[in-house]
Amino acid sequence: MNPETLPQLAQKGVRVALGATSSLIESLQDSQKRDENFTKLFQNPTEFTEELAVKGELTEQEARNFVDHILAQSGLVQGSQPTTVNATATPVADTDTQSDLQELTAQLAALRKELEQLQNHQSDG
């Protein structure tokens, strides 16, 4: 296995997880979307996984922009300009779902940190 592929594989896994989380939220809110996702999953799982990775990458970029915006507003980041964030709030189904999302977010943050440590370790060695 090529050493560069492990971090790339881990990053894609994180993005697929983000995309899956986003699709899960959509599915909880819209039964038609849930049916579409199940159909895609069973008809062509590879293509569906790629779609989840793309959706996860977009979610990752939006989250990064949002965090950068918050940090810029709070003055924690020196020399940065506030950026425009287009975010829409959607109601969460219930507190269990919200708790699950918070747990997934924490897991994703841990995976990201581990990925960065792997990348730093590989560039050092």
C-alpha positions in Angstrom: 0.0 0.0 0.0 1.3 3.4 -1.0 2.0 5.6 2.1 0.1 8.5 0.6 -3.1 6.4 0.2 -3.6 5.8 3.9 -4.2 9.5 4.8 -6.3 9.9 1.6 -8.3 6.9 2.5 -8.8 8.1 6.0 -9.9 11.6 4.7 -12.3 10.0 2.3 -13.7 7.9 5.1 -14.3 11.1 7.2 -16.0 12.7 4.2 -18.2 9.7 3.6 -19.2 9.7 7.3 -20.0 13.5 7.0 -22.1 12.8 3.9 -23.8 9.9 5.5 -24.7 12.0 8.5 -26.1 14.7 6.3 -28.1 12.2 4.3 -29.4 10.7 7.6 -30.6 14.0 8.7 -32.3 14.6 5.3 -33.9 11.1 5.6 -35.3 11.8 9.0 -36.9 14.9 7.8 -38.2 13.7 4.4 -39.5 10.2 3.8 -39.2 10.6 0.0 -35.5 11.4 0.3 -35.1 8.3 2.6 -36.6 6.1 -0.1 -34.3 7.7 -2.8 -31.2 7.1 -0.6 -32.1 3.4 0.0 -32.8 2.9 -3.7 -29.4 4.4 -4.6 -27.7 2.4 -1.9 -29.0 -0.9 -3.1 -28.8 -0.3 -6.8 -25.2 1.1 -6.9 -23.4 1.2 -3.5 -20.1 2.4 -5.0 -21.7 5.4 -6.7 -23.7 6.2 -3.6 -20.5 6.1 -1.5 -18.9 8.6 -4.0 -22.0 10.8 -3.7 -21.7 10.7 0.1 -18.0 11.6 -0.1 -18.8 14.7 -2.3 -21.6 15.7 0.1 -19.2 15.2 3.0 -16.6 17.4 1.3 -19.1 20.2 0.8 -20.3 19.9 4.4 -16.6 20.0 5.6 -16.0 23.2 3.6 -19.2 24.8 4.9 -18.2 23.8 8.5 -14.7 25.2 8.0 -16.1 28.5 6.6 -18.5 28.7 9.5 -15.8 28.1 12.1 -13.4 30.6 10.4 -16.2 33.1 10.4 -16.9 32.6 14.2 -13.2 32.8 15.0 -12.8 36.0 12.9 -15.8 37.6 14.7 -14.5 36.7 18.1 -11.0 38.0 17.3 -9.3 34.7 18.0 -7.7 34.7 14.6 -5.4 37.7 13.9 -5.5 39.3 10.5 -8.4 37.4 9.1 -11.4 39.0 7.4 -14.9 38.0 8.3 -16.4 35.8 5.6 -20.0 35.5 4.5 -21.6 32.2 5.6 -24.8 31.0 4.0 -26.3 28.7 6.6 -29.9 27.6 7.1 -31.2 26.2 10.3 -33.3 23.1 10.2 -35.1 21.6 13.1 -33.6 18.5 14.7 -36.1 15.6 15.0 -35.6 15.0 18.7 -33.0 15.2 21.5 -31.8 11.7 20.8 -31.0 12.6 17.3 -29.3 15.8 18.4 -27.2 13.8 20.9 -26.3 11.3 18.2 -25.2 14.2 16.0 -23.0 15.7 18.7 -21.4 12.3 19.3 -20.7 11.8 15.6 -19.3 15.3 15.4 -16.9 14.5 18.3 -15.9 11.3 16.6 -15.3 13.2 13.3 -13.1 15.7 15.2 -11.1 12.9 16.7 -10.7 11.2 13.3 -9.5 14.5 11.8 -7.0 15.0 14.6 -5.7 11.4 14.1 -5.5 12.0 10.3 -3.5 15.2 10.8 -1.1 13.3 13.2 -0.6 10.6 10.7 0.1 13.1 8.0 2.6 14.9 10.2 4.2 11.7 11.2 4.6 10.6 7.6 6.1 14.0 6.6 8.6 13.8 9.5 9.7 10.3 8.7 
